[in-house]
C-alpha cells in the first residue's frame, strides 16, 4: 500500500484507530504518526487507558515518555489535536511508503532492539518530516516486564545501538 503501518505483534487495536492516523499523512506525506499507546497488562491482559504523552529521551539516549503540557491540550482544537513529538516509541506508527524509502528505512547498523526508534525519529526531523501523536487513535500494547529474548554472544545491543545513534547524529 501507499502507507506503511507498523505494529508490534503484542498489540490490540481499537475501533476506528486507523482513520485518524491516515489523515495527516494524506495532508503531508512527510508526516509520521503514532497512536496513543494504551497499556495491556502482561499478567491479566487487562486493558487500561494511558494519559496523552509524547516521546522524549534522556542523556543516555534511552526513550522515555513526557507528559504533554495542559496548555497544548487546551488549544483551539482541544484534546483531539495532533501533538508534535520529538521521538516515538517505535513499534507503533504509520508513514508514507515512499517517504520511508527516501529516509533509508531502518538503520541496518542497529542490532536487534533498542534505540532504532530514536534514530528514525531524529532522521524524520532532520530530513524535513514531522512526527505526531494522534490522540483520536488508541492502540493497546502489552508491556513486558523484561526482554523475552537474548542477544548474540550476550552483547548489550541497547548500548551498541545508543553508541551508534550518538556517532551517526
C-alpha positions as CSV (number, residue, x, y, z in Angstrom):
1,X,0.0,0.0,0.0
2,X,0.9,3.7,-0.1
3,X,1.1,3.9,3.7
4,X,3.1,1.5,5.9
5,X,1.7,0.7,9.3
6,X,4.0,-0.8,11.9
7,X,2.5,-2.5,15.0
8,X,4.3,-4.8,17.4
9,X,2.8,-8.3,17.4
10,X,1.6,-7.8,21.0
11,X,-0.9,-5.0,20.2
12,X,-4.7,-4.8,20.2
13,X,-6.3,-2.1,18.0
14,X,-9.5,-0.3,18.9
15,X,-12.4,0.5,16.6
16,X,-11.7,3.4,14.2
17,X,-8.0,3.6,15.2
18,X,-6.6,3.7,11.6
19,X,-8.5,6.6,10.0
20,X,-7.2,9.3,12.3
21,X,-3.6,8.2,11.5
22,X,-4.1,8.3,7.7
23,X,-5.5,11.9,7.5
24,X,-2.2,13.8,8.5
25,X,-0.2,11.6,6.1
26,X,-2.7,12.4,3.3
27,X,-2.2,16.1,4.1
28,X,1.6,15.9,4.1
29,X,3.4,12.7,3.1
30,X,6.4,13.6,5.3
31,X,4.3,13.3,8.4
32,X,4.9,10.2,10.6
33,X,2.1,9.5,13.0
34,X,1.7,7.4,16.2
35,X,-1.4,6.4,18.2
36,X,-1.7,6.9,21.9
37,X,-0.4,3.7,23.3
38,X,-2.6,2.2,26.0
39,X,-1.5,-0.5,28.4
40,X,-2.4,-4.1,28.3
41,X,-1.3,-6.0,31.5
42,X,1.2,-8.8,30.6
43,X,-0.2,-10.8,33.6
44,X,-4.0,-10.3,33.3
45,X,-4.5,-8.9,29.7
46,X,-6.5,-6.1,31.4
47,X,-6.7,-3.0,29.1
48,X,-6.3,0.5,30.6
49,X,-6.0,3.9,29.1
50,X,-2.8,5.8,29.1
51,X,-2.5,9.6,29.6
52,X,-1.7,11.5,26.4
53,X,2.1,11.6,26.4
54,X,4.8,12.2,23.8
55,X,8.2,10.6,23.3
56,X,11.4,12.0,24.7
57,X,14.8,10.7,25.6
58,X,17.4,11.1,28.3
59,X,21.2,11.8,28.2
60,X,21.8,8.1,27.9
61,X,19.8,8.1,24.7
62,X,17.1,6.0,26.3
63,X,13.5,6.6,25.2
64,X,11.1,8.0,27.8
65,X,7.6,9.3,28.0
66,X,6.9,13.0,28.7
67,X,3.6,14.5,29.8
68,X,2.1,17.0,27.3
69,X,1.6,20.4,29.0
70,X,-2.0,21.2,29.6
71,X,-1.7,24.4,27.6
72,X,-1.1,22.3,24.5
73,X,-4.1,20.0,25.2
74,X,-6.3,23.0,25.7
75,X,-5.6,24.7,22.4
76,X,-8.1,25.7,19.7
77,X,-8.6,22.1,18.5
78,X,-8.9,20.8,22.1
79,X,-7.6,17.4,23.3
80,X,-8.0,15.8,19.9
81,X,-5.4,17.9,18.1
82,X,-2.3,16.2,16.9
83,X,0.7,16.6,19.2
84,X,4.2,17.2,17.9
85,X,6.6,14.7,19.4
86,X,10.4,14.7,19.4
87,X,10.6,10.9,19.3
88,X,8.4,7.8,19.1
89,X,8.2,4.5,20.9
90,X,9.0,2.8,17.6
91,X,6.8,-0.2,17.4
92,X,3.5,1.6,16.6
93,X,3.5,4.1,13.7
94,X,2.3,4.8,10.2
95,X,4.1,6.6,7.4
96,X,4.1,7.1,3.6
97,X,5.9,4.2,2.0
98,X,7.9,6.4,-0.4
99,X,9.0,8.7,2.5
100,X,10.1,5.6,4.5
101,X,12.3,4.6,1.5
102,X,13.6,8.1,0.9
103,X,14.7,8.2,4.6
104,X,16.6,4.9,4.1
105,X,14.2,2.7,6.0
106,X,15.5,1.4,9.3
107,X,19.3,1.8,10.0
108,X,20.7,-1.5,9.1
109,X,23.6,-0.9,11.6
110,X,21.3,-1.2,14.5
111,X,21.3,-4.5,16.3
112,X,18.1,-6.5,17.3
113,X,16.3,-4.0,19.6
114,X,16.8,-0.6,21.3
115,X,17.5,2.9,20.0
116,X,16.1,2.3,16.5
117,X,13.1,4.4,17.4
118,X,15.2,7.4,18.4
119,X,17.4,7.1,15.3
120,X,14.5,7.1,12.9
121,X,12.8,9.9,14.9
122,X,15.9,12.1,14.6
123,X,16.1,11.3,10.9
124,X,12.5,12.2,10.4
125,X,13.0,15.7,11.9
126,X,16.5,16.2,10.3
127,X,15.2,15.3,6.8
128,X,12.2,17.7,6.7
129,X,9.5,15.5,8.2
130,X,7.4,15.8,11.3
131,X,6.3,13.3,14.0
132,X,2.9,13.5,15.6
133,X,0.9,11.7,18.3
134,X,-2.7,11.4,17.3
135,X,-5.0,11.4,20.4
136,X,-8.0,10.0,18.4
137,X,-6.1,6.8,17.6
138,X,-5.6,4.4,20.5
139,X,-3.8,1.1,20.4
140,X,-3.3,-1.3,23.3
141,X,0.2,-2.7,23.8
142,X,1.4,-5.5,26.2
143,X,4.4,-4.0,28.1
144,X,6.6,-6.9,29.1
145,X,8.4,-6.9,32.4
146,X,11.6,-8.0,30.8
147,X,13.1,-8.6,27.4
148,X,11.9,-12.0,26.3
149,X,14.9,-12.9,24.2
150,X,18.7,-12.7,24.4
151,X,21.4,-11.1,22.2
152,X,24.0,-12.9,20.2
153,X,27.0,-13.6,22.4
154,X,25.4,-11.7,25.3
155,X,26.1,-8.4,23.6
156,X,24.4,-5.3,25.1
157,X,22.5,-4.3,22.0
158,X,20.9,-1.3,23.7
159,X,24.4,0.1,24.4
160,X,25.6,-0.7,20.9
161,X,22.6,1.0,19.3
162,X,22.8,4.1,21.6
163,X,26.5,4.5,20.7
164,X,25.7,4.1,17.0
165,X,23.0,6.7,17.4
166,X,25.4,9.2,19.0
167,X,28.1,8.6,16.4
168,X,25.7,8.9,13.4
169,X,23.9,12.0,14.6
